[in-house]
């Protein structure tokens, strides 16, 4: 019991000392209006909320999410290569790669990959 009480006191003391050192050493000594304001993807939080939103920005972010998820789906294919039939594995990998390349090709022809025209 005494050992647990000592351990608790020592841990509390070390934590308190580290927090005090953080306050003393911290570089943030003054409060700046710009630094304390929230930053939302480059939008000024003090401007009118009715400003038009860039549809291009939205499309690029959705395309990024779709292709990012597809690449994450490809990661389990690598370890599964050792546990499955090689012909089936190559066929599945080729189908998935063709679908991925086809999606990029459609987005490219549609013009969605270009940020500014």
Backbone as CSV, one residue per row, in Angstrom:
resi,resn,N_x,N_y,N_z,CA_x,CA_y,CA_z,C_x,C_y,C_z
1,UNK,0.818,-1.197,0.000,0.000,0.000,0.000,0.860,1.259,0.000
2,UNK,1.911,1.205,0.848,2.823,2.343,0.914,3.542,2.541,-0.417
3,UNK,3.869,1.435,-1.071,4.564,1.501,-2.356,3.686,2.157,-3.428
4,UNK,2.402,1.814,-3.437,1.487,2.405,-4.413,1.295,3.891,-4.154
5,UNK,1.223,4.270,-2.888,1.055,5.675,-2.541,2.300,6.465,-2.948
6,UNK,3.461,5.899,-2.727,4.702,6.552,-3.122,4.787,6.685,-4.636
7,UNK,4.418,5.639,-5.351,4.439,5.677,-6.809,3.480,6.743,-7.344
8,UNK,2.295,6.844,-6.751,1.328,7.851,-7.169,1.865,9.263,-6.920
9,UNK,2.471,9.482,-5.782,3.021,10.803,-5.458,4.163,11.155,-6.392
10,UNK,5.045,10.204,-6.669,6.181,10.459,-7.563,5.684,10.757,-8.980
11,UNK,4.733,9.996,-9.463,4.196,10.240,-10.810,3.500,11.597,-10.887
12,UNK,2.736,11.939,-9.864,2.068,13.245,-9.847,3.083,14.378,-9.799
13,UNK,4.139,14.196,-9.023,5.178,15.215,-8.922,5.909,15.398,-10.250
14,UNK,6.257,14.310,-10.898,6.952,14.385,-12.190,6.054,15.047,-13.235
15,UNK,4.775,14.686,-13.247,3.837,15.290,-14.192,3.693,16.787,-13.947
16,UNK,3.585,17.169,-12.694,3.452,18.598,-12.363,4.699,19.370,-12.757
17,UNK,5.871,18.806,-12.499,7.124,19.470,-12.863,7.219,19.638,-14.373
18,UNK,6.843,18.607,-15.137,6.901,18.704,-16.594,5.919,19.741,-17.124
19,UNK,4.735,19.836,-16.534,3.765,20.845,-16.973,4.271,22.251,-16.656
20,UNK,4.877,22.439,-15.493,5.430,23.759,-15.152,6.578,24.128,-16.092
21,UNK,7.431,23.150,-16.419,8.531,23.417,-17.350,7.993,23.782,-18.725
22,UNK,6.905,23.146,-19.142,6.296,23.462,-20.430,5.790,24.896,-20.452
23,UNK,5.178,25.329,-19.369,4.680,26.706,-19.301,5.834,27.695,-19.339
24,UNK,6.913,27.398,-18.646,8.056,28.314,-18.580,8.800,28.360,-19.915
25,UNK,8.987,27.213,-20.548,9.804,27.127,-21.764,8.995,27.464,-23.018
26,UNK,7.691,27.406,-22.937,6.839,27.581,-24.103,7.141,28.873,-24.849
27,UNK,7.134,28.788,-26.183,7.415,29.949,-27.026,6.180,30.822,-27.225
28,UNK,5.042,30.295,-26.916,3.809,31.061,-27.118,3.583,31.952,-25.900
29,UNK,4.192,33.094,-25.929,4.104,34.019,-24.800,2.990,35.039,-24.979
30,UNK,2.590,35.308,-26.197,1.573,36.318,-26.439,0.469,35.726,-27.306
31,UNK,-0.685,36.339,-27.208,-1.834,35.871,-27.973,-2.009,36.753,-29.207
32,UNK,-2.005,36.137,-30.358,-2.177,36.846,-31.615,-3.554,36.502,-32.175
33,UNK,-4.261,37.495,-32.697,-5.607,37.279,-33.211,-5.601,36.312,-34.389
34,UNK,-4.628,36.439,-35.265,-4.562,35.576,-36.445,-4.225,34.135,-36.058
35,UNK,-3.322,33.965,-35.102,-2.922,32.611,-34.723,-3.991,31.894,-33.915
36,UNK,-4.797,32.630,-33.184,-5.817,31.984,-32.367,-7.126,31.772,-33.120
37,UNK,-7.237,32.287,-34.342,-8.461,32.078,-35.114,-8.412,30.711,-35.806
38,UNK,-9.559,30.078,-35.999,-9.567,28.763,-36.657,-9.226,28.889,-38.143
39,UNK,-8.562,27.874,-38.652,-8.177,27.849,-40.060,-8.939,26.718,-40.729
40,UNK,-9.811,27.045,-41.647,-10.640,26.059,-42.321,-10.312,26.023,-43.810
41,UNK,-9.364,25.252,-44.203,-9.045,25.013,-45.612,-8.823,26.301,-46.407
42,UNK,-8.226,27.285,-45.802,-7.916,28.501,-46.517,-9.043,29.511,-46.572
43,UNK,-10.179,29.227,-45.963,-11.288,30.169,-45.956,-11.152,31.114,-44.768
44,UNK,-11.445,32.358,-44.958,-11.403,33.343,-43.889,-12.638,33.166,-43.019
45,UNK,-12.486,32.860,-41.723,-13.664,32.624,-40.883,-14.449,33.897,-40.584
46,UNK,-13.857,35.049,-40.825,-14.540,36.302,-40.529,-15.291,36.860,-41.726
47,UNK,-15.176,36.216,-42.884,-15.879,36.697,-44.075,-17.312,36.180,-44.093
48,UNK,-18.058,36.607,-45.067,-19.457,36.215,-45.192,-19.577,34.716,-45.474
49,UNK,-20.500,34.037,-44.806,-20.654,32.593,-45.047,-21.346,32.274,-46.367
50,UNK,-21.817,33.276,-47.081,-22.530,33.063,-48.332,-21.635,33.155,-49.558
51,UNK,-20.323,33.113,-49.385,-19.425,33.167,-50.537,-19.534,31.865,-51.320
52,UNK,-19.405,31.905,-52.629,-19.542,30.681,-53.428,-18.397,29.709,-53.152
53,UNK,-18.742,28.441,-53.117,-17.765,27.389,-52.874,-17.284,26.840,-54.211
54,UNK,-15.996,26.590,-54.306,-15.420,26.085,-55.548,-15.800,24.621,-55.748
55,UNK,-16.545,24.351,-56.796,-16.940,22.981,-57.102,-15.733,22.152,-57.530
56,UNK,-14.748,22.781,-58.151,-13.514,22.078,-58.549,-12.787,21.506,-57.338
57,UNK,-12.707,22.307,-56.272,-12.060,21.847,-55.046,-12.768,20.611,-54.505
58,UNK,-14.087,20.628,-54.517,-14.871,19.497,-54.042,-14.632,18.259,-54.909
59,UNK,-14.635,18.411,-56.234,-14.428,17.272,-57.134,-13.042,16.659,-56.964
60,UNK,-12.025,17.510,-56.840,-10.666,16.997,-56.652,-10.570,16.227,-55.344
61,UNK,-11.197,16.712,-54.293,-11.129,15.996,-53.011,-11.863,14.655,-53.087
62,UNK,-12.995,14.603,-53.771,-13.718,13.331,-53.915,-12.908,12.342,-54.756
63,UNK,-12.291,12.815,-55.822,-11.455,11.938,-56.655,-10.288,11.397,-55.838
64,UNK,-9.673,12.267,-55.037,-8.575,11.812,-54.190,-9.036,10.720,-53.231
65,UNK,-10.194,10.910,-52.601,-10.690,9.902,-51.665,-10.978,8.575,-52.365
66,UNK,-11.563,8.628,-53.534,-11.896,7.394,-54.254,-10.632,6.615,-54.601
67,UNK,-9.632,7.299,-55.173,-8.428,6.590,-55.568,-7.579,6.201,-54.367
68,UNK,-7.655,6.950,-53.293,-6.940,6.580,-52.078,-7.517,5.295,-51.495
69,UNK,-8.824,5.173,-51.489,-9.464,3.961,-50.979,-9.146,2.777,-51.879
70,UNK,-9.105,2.992,-53.172,-8.775,1.890,-54.082,-7.344,1.402,-53.857
71,UNK,-6.440,2.292,-53.588,-5.059,1.870,-53.329,-4.969,1.117,-52.005
72,UNK,-5.736,1.535,-51.006,-5.744,0.821,-49.730,-6.330,-0.574,-49.913
73,UNK,-7.279,-0.720,-50.815,-7.844,-2.042,-51.091,-6.800,-2.950,-51.741
74,UNK,-5.844,-2.367,-52.452,-4.819,-3.183,-53.116,-3.799,-3.769,-52.135
75,UNK,-3.625,-3.169,-50.968,-2.618,-3.660,-50.014,-2.831,-5.116,-49.597
76,UNK,-4.043,-5.577,-49.291,-4.197,-6.990,-48.920,-3.932,-7.954,-50.072
77,UNK,-3.902,-7.465,-51.300,-3.624,-8.366,-52.420,-2.191,-8.915,-52.360
78,UNK,-1.276,-8.139,-51.817,0.122,-8.562,-51.799,0.339,-9.771,-50.887
79,UNK,-0.097,-9.758,-49.611,0.088,-10.974,-48.800,-0.770,-12.141,-49.265
80,UNK,-1.925,-11.853,-49.891,-2.783,-12.951,-50.331,-2.189,-13.695,-51.519
81,UNK,-1.157,-13.134,-52.135,-0.528,-13.783,-53.282,0.042,-15.146,-52.884
82,UNK,0.520,-15.274,-51.650,1.157,-16.522,-51.224,0.145,-17.606,-50.869
83,UNK,-1.109,-17.231,-50.629,-2.109,-18.192,-50.167,-3.169,-18.539,-51.213
84,UNK,-3.054,-17.976,-52.394,-4.078,-18.250,-53.405,-3.437,-18.783,-54.684
85,UNK,-4.295,-19.203,-55.574,-3.853,-19.701,-56.863,-3.248,-18.529,-57.659
86,UNK,-2.032,-18.689,-58.221,-1.394,-17.570,-58.917,-2.190,-17.050,-60.110
87,UNK,-2.855,-17.922,-60.844,-3.634,-17.457,-61.991,-4.843,-16.619,-61.556
88,UNK,-5.518,-17.059,-60.510,-6.654,-16.287,-59.999,-6.171,-14.959,-59.440
89,UNK,-5.038,-14.978,-58.735,-4.493,-13.750,-58.157,-4.127,-12.741,-59.253
90,UNK,-3.453,-13.214,-60.295,-3.064,-12.318,-61.399,-4.310,-11.782,-62.103
91,UNK,-5.323,-12.634,-62.311,-6.558,-12.200,-62.944,-7.253,-11.118,-62.114
92,UNK,-7.354,-11.319,-60.794,-7.997,-10.328,-59.926,-7.202,-9.022,-59.904
93,UNK,-5.870,-9.134,-59.851,-5.031,-7.938,-59.836,-5.158,-7.163,-61.147
94,UNK,-5.194,-7.869,-62.265,-5.338,-7.199,-63.556,-6.703,-6.520,-63.685
95,UNK,-7.759,-7.198,-63.230,-9.101,-6.593,-63.291,-9.127,-5.323,-62.440
96,UNK,-8.589,-5.407,-61.236,-8.590,-4.245,-60.348,-7.745,-3.110,-60.931
97,UNK,-6.583,-3.439,-61.488,-5.720,-2.412,-62.089,-6.380,-1.779,-63.312
98,UNK,-7.047,-2.588,-64.113,-7.727,-2.049,-65.295,-8.850,-1.105,-64.873
99,UNK,-9.607,-1.474,-63.835,-10.660,-0.583,-63.337,-10.087,0.723,-62.806
100,UNK,-8.953,0.645,-62.124,-8.311,1.844,-61.586,-7.818,2.747,-62.710
101,UNK,-7.168,2.170,-63.705,-6.655,2.955,-64.836,-7.814,3.507,-65.667
102,UNK,-8.865,2.739,-65.805,-10.045,3.198,-66.541,-10.680,4.407,-65.849
103,UNK,-10.760,4.365,-64.516,-11.298,5.497,-63.767,-10.455,6.747,-63.940
104,UNK,-9.123,6.602,-63.915,-8.240,7.755,-64.135,-8.426,8.294,-65.549
105,UNK,-8.539,7.398,-66.511,-8.725,7.817,-67.901,-10.030,8.593,-68.078
106,UNK,-11.113,8.126,-67.450,-12.401,8.822,-67.545,-12.304,10.202,-66.895
107,UNK,-11.668,10.273,-65.737,-11.526,11.569,-65.066,-10.647,12.514,-65.881
108,UNK,-9.639,11.982,-66.512,-8.743,12.804,-67.327,-9.493,13.381,-68.537
109,UNK,-10.241,12.507,-69.237,-11.009,12.970,-70.396,-12.123,13.935,-70.011
110,UNK,-12.678,13.757,-68.837,-13.732,14.637,-68.362,-13.186,16.013,-67.970
111,UNK,-11.885,16.084,-67.706,-11.259,17.352,-67.332,-11.294,17.619,-65.843
112,UNK,-11.653,16.621,-65.048,-11.749,16.828,-63.606,-10.389,16.875,-62.924
113,UNK,-9.359,16.383,-63.558,-8.036,16.368,-62.938,-7.300,17.689,-63.095
114,UNK,-7.797,18.571,-63.927,-7.134,19.859,-64.115,-7.720,20.866,-63.132
115,UNK,-6.864,21.458,-62.337,-7.333,22.386,-61.318,-7.870,23.664,-61.952
116,UNK,-7.146,24.195,-62.894,-7.578,25.421,-63.574,-7.501,25.209,-65.060
117,UNK,-8.436,25.779,-65.773,-8.442,25.616,-67.232,-7.979,26.890,-67.897
